[in-house]
Amino acid sequence: MGDDVRIEAILERIAETGFCVVPELIPPAQCNRIRARCVELLCQEVEDTLHDTGHQRIMHLLMKDAMFQPVLRHPFVLAVWRRYLGPDMICSTFSANALWPGSSEQYWHVDHPFWTMAEPYPLFPLAGQCIWMIDDFTIDNGATASIAGSHRRPYLPRLGHDWTPEATILTGTRGSVIFADGAWWHTSRPNRTDDLRIALLNTFIRNFCVTQEDMRMQLAALPDADAEMRHLLGGTQYQPRTRLPY
């Protein structure tokens, strides 16, 4: 199956349900390297960033190790979101998230930029999210759950922590990626295992939206960033191939 056909199939699935799991976009060896570096960073930052729920986030990944750059700019991922959001889309946030053993579930939520907007927010796509499975996602270790079709509900969920039979737990093997419309309702489940569950999270948005993180700030740590990276981090304006005649 060619990339164009795969992309169209993914976008059709996102349009229908709000999410799509694509298996094994990066190999196990790359997952191993990313996981090892994330564990180092988690341990270094644990006193400042470990939440009492057992969740821990690593921010500003691009400033902390060059190994994260190929994930952010994975060609197939960029092709999917450029088709969905337009060629001028930019990165809103890029972080790692870990669920320590015994961590509790999150509440049902919708991510930035939707929680900054008055309801009803617009129904056309504003953002696309990727959840990179650095570990296998299982029912036991806190795999992300979502509600099919929730991306077409132009308001924030009122479910709190309550489980709903409408929900689907999105399991998969490490190296797989969840593609999701940014308006999807989702939550992570409790980690009932004895191991960390690590994921990388990145969101792309239309270029007229305000980013969640100050992505331009990270350019200072990337003096050799090429034109694509500078654009993804909001450091340059998108230049269309054909200029208007005025």
C-alpha positions as CSV (number, residue, x, y, z in Angstrom):
1,M,0.0,0.0,0.0
2,G,1.5,3.4,-1.0
3,D,1.8,6.3,1.3
4,D,-1.0,8.3,-0.3
5,V,-3.4,5.4,0.1
6,R,-2.3,4.8,3.7
7,I,-2.8,8.5,4.5
8,E,-6.2,8.7,3.0
9,A,-7.2,5.6,5.0
10,I,-5.9,7.2,8.2
11,L,-7.7,10.4,7.6
12,E,-11.0,8.6,6.8
13,R,-10.7,6.8,10.1
14,I,-9.9,10.0,12.0
15,A,-12.9,11.7,10.3
16,E,-15.2,8.7,11.4
17,T,-14.0,8.0,14.9
18,G,-11.5,10.8,15.8
19,F,-8.5,8.5,16.1
20,C,-6.5,5.8,14.4
21,V,-3.8,3.5,15.6
22,V,-1.0,2.9,13.1
23,P,1.4,0.1,14.0
24,E,5.2,0.1,14.2
25,L,6.1,3.5,12.7
26,I,9.5,3.4,14.5
27,P,11.5,0.2,15.2
28,P,12.0,-1.4,18.6
29,A,15.7,-0.3,18.7
30,Q,14.7,3.3,18.4
31,C,12.1,2.9,21.1
32,N,14.7,1.4,23.4
33,R,17.0,4.4,23.0
34,I,14.2,6.8,23.5
35,R,13.0,5.0,26.6
36,A,16.4,4.8,28.2
37,R,16.9,8.6,27.7
38,C,13.4,9.3,29.0
39,V,14.1,7.3,32.2
40,E,17.3,9.3,32.8
41,L,15.4,12.6,32.4
42,L,12.5,11.3,34.6
43,C,14.9,10.5,37.4
44,Q,16.7,13.8,37.0
45,E,13.5,15.8,37.2
46,V,11.4,13.7,39.5
47,E,11.4,16.1,42.5
48,D,10.0,18.9,40.3
49,T,7.7,17.1,37.9
50,L,6.2,14.0,39.4
51,H,2.5,14.5,40.1
52,D,0.9,12.9,43.1
53,T,-1.3,10.9,40.6
54,G,1.9,9.1,39.4
55,H,2.0,11.0,36.1
56,Q,5.2,12.7,35.1
57,R,5.8,14.9,32.1
58,I,9.2,15.8,30.4
59,M,8.9,19.1,28.7
60,H,11.2,20.9,26.1
61,L,12.4,17.6,24.6
62,L,14.2,19.2,21.7
63,M,16.5,21.1,24.1
64,K,17.4,17.9,26.0
65,D,18.5,15.5,23.3
66,A,18.8,15.4,19.5
67,M,17.4,11.9,19.4
68,F,13.9,13.3,19.7
69,Q,14.1,15.4,16.5
70,P,13.4,12.5,14.1
71,V,10.2,11.7,15.9
72,L,8.9,15.2,15.7
73,R,9.6,15.4,12.0
74,H,8.8,11.8,11.0
75,P,8.0,12.2,7.3
76,F,4.9,10.1,7.3
77,V,3.5,11.8,10.3
78,L,4.1,15.2,8.8
79,A,2.5,14.1,5.6
80,V,-0.7,13.0,7.5
81,W,-1.1,16.3,9.4
82,R,-0.2,18.5,6.5
83,R,-3.0,16.8,4.5
84,Y,-5.3,17.4,7.5
85,L,-4.3,20.8,8.7
86,G,-2.6,22.4,5.6
87,P,1.1,22.7,4.6
88,D,1.6,25.7,6.9
89,M,0.8,23.8,10.1
90,I,3.2,24.1,13.1
91,C,4.1,22.2,16.2
92,S,2.2,23.2,19.3
93,T,3.8,21.0,21.9
94,F,6.2,18.0,22.1
95,S,6.7,16.2,25.4
96,A,7.1,12.8,27.0
97,N,4.6,11.4,29.5
98,A,5.2,8.6,32.0
99,L,2.8,6.6,34.1
100,W,4.6,5.2,37.1
101,P,3.4,1.9,38.6
102,G,0.2,2.6,40.6
103,S,-0.6,5.8,38.8
104,S,-4.3,6.7,38.7
105,E,-6.5,7.4,35.7
106,Q,-6.8,10.9,34.3
107,Y,-10.0,12.8,34.0
108,W,-11.7,12.9,30.6
109,H,-10.5,16.0,28.7
110,V,-9.7,17.7,25.5
111,D,-6.3,19.3,25.0
112,H,-5.1,22.7,23.9
113,P,-6.3,24.8,22.1
114,F,-9.9,23.7,22.8
115,W,-9.9,24.3,26.6
116,T,-8.9,27.9,25.9
117,M,-11.9,28.5,23.7
118,A,-15.5,29.4,24.4
119,E,-18.1,26.7,23.7
120,P,-19.2,25.7,21.2
121,Y,-15.8,25.7,19.5
122,P,-15.5,25.2,15.8
123,L,-16.0,21.8,14.2
124,F,-13.4,22.1,11.5
125,P,-10.0,20.6,12.3
126,L,-7.7,22.9,14.3
127,A,-5.2,20.4,15.7
128,G,-3.9,16.9,15.3
129,Q,-2.2,14.8,18.0
130,C,0.2,11.9,18.0
131,I,0.8,9.6,20.9
132,W,3.9,7.5,20.3
133,M,3.9,4.2,22.1
134,I,7.5,3.9,23.4
135,D,6.2,1.0,25.5
136,D,3.4,-1.4,24.6
137,F,0.1,0.1,25.5
138,T,-2.0,-2.4,27.3
139,I,-5.3,-2.4,29.3
140,D,-3.2,-3.0,32.5
141,N,-0.5,-0.4,32.1
142,G,-2.7,2.7,31.4
143,A,-3.3,2.8,27.7
144,T,-5.1,5.9,26.4
145,A,-8.9,5.6,26.0
146,S,-11.2,7.7,23.8
147,I,-14.8,7.9,22.7
148,A,-15.5,7.4,19.0
149,G,-17.1,10.4,17.4
150,S,-16.3,12.7,20.4
151,H,-14.3,15.0,18.1
152,R,-17.6,16.1,16.6
153,R,-18.9,17.3,20.0
154,P,-18.0,21.0,20.2
155,Y,-17.7,21.2,24.0
156,L,-15.6,19.8,26.8
157,P,-16.5,16.5,28.4
158,R,-18.4,16.5,31.7
159,L,-17.5,12.9,32.6
160,G,-14.8,13.6,35.2
161,H,-13.1,10.3,36.0
162,D,-16.1,8.2,35.4
163,W,-15.8,5.3,32.9
164,T,-18.3,5.1,30.1
165,P,-19.3,2.1,28.0
166,E,-18.9,4.3,24.9
167,A,-15.1,4.3,25.4
168,T,-12.4,2.4,23.6
169,I,-9.0,1.6,25.2
170,L,-6.4,2.0,22.5
171,T,-3.8,-0.7,22.9
172,G,-0.8,-1.4,20.7
173,T,2.8,-2.4,20.4
174,R,5.8,-0.1,21.0
175,G,6.7,2.0,18.0
176,S,3.0,2.4,17.1
177,V,1.3,5.8,17.0
178,I,-2.2,7.0,17.8
179,F,-3.2,9.7,15.3
180,A,-6.1,11.8,16.7
181,D,-8.1,14.9,15.9
182,G,-7.2,17.4,18.5
183,A,-10.8,17.7,19.7
184,W,-11.1,14.1,20.7
185,W,-12.2,13.3,24.3
186,H,-9.6,11.1,25.9
187,T,-8.0,9.9,29.1
188,S,-5.3,7.6,30.3
189,R,-6.2,4.5,32.4
190,P,-4.5,3.4,35.7
191,N,-1.1,1.7,35.5
192,R,-1.7,-1.5,37.5
193,T,1.7,-3.1,36.5
194,D,5.1,-2.9,38.1
195,D,6.7,-1.0,35.1
196,L,6.8,2.5,33.8
197,R,4.6,3.2,30.7
198,I,6.2,5.9,28.5
199,A,4.8,7.8,25.5
200,L,5.9,10.8,23.5
201,L,3.1,13.3,22.8
202,N,3.1,15.9,20.1
203,T,0.4,18.2,18.7
204,F,0.3,20.1,15.4
205,I,-2.0,23.1,14.9
206,R,-3.0,25.4,12.2
207,N,-0.6,28.3,12.1
208,F,-3.1,31.0,13.2
209,C,-3.5,29.2,16.6
210,V,-1.5,30.0,19.6
211,T,0.9,27.2,20.5
212,Q,0.7,25.4,23.9
213,E,4.4,25.6,24.4
214,D,6.8,28.4,23.4
215,M,8.3,26.3,20.6
216,R,10.3,29.2,19.2
217,M,12.3,29.3,22.5
218,Q,13.7,25.9,21.7
219,L,15.2,27.1,18.4
220,A,17.9,28.8,20.5
221,A,19.2,25.3,21.4
222,L,19.1,24.2,17.7
223,P,21.6,26.5,15.9
224,D,21.8,24.1,12.9
225,A,18.0,23.8,12.5
226,D,17.1,23.6,8.8
227,A,14.2,25.4,7.1
228,E,11.6,22.7,7.9
229,M,12.5,22.6,11.6
230,R,12.5,26.4,11.9
231,H,9.0,26.5,10.3
232,L,7.7,23.6,12.5
233,L,8.7,25.5,15.6
234,G,7.2,28.8,14.4
235,G,10.4,30.5,13.6
236,T,9.6,31.3,10.0
237,Q,6.5,32.0,8.0
238,Y,5.1,29.5,5.5
239,Q,6.0,30.4,1.9
240,P,3.6,29.1,-0.7
241,R,5.1,27.7,-3.8
242,T,3.1,30.1,-6.0
243,R,2.8,33.7,-5.0
244,L,-0.4,35.6,-5.6
245,P,0.0,38.3,-8.4
246,Y,-0.5,41.2,-6.1
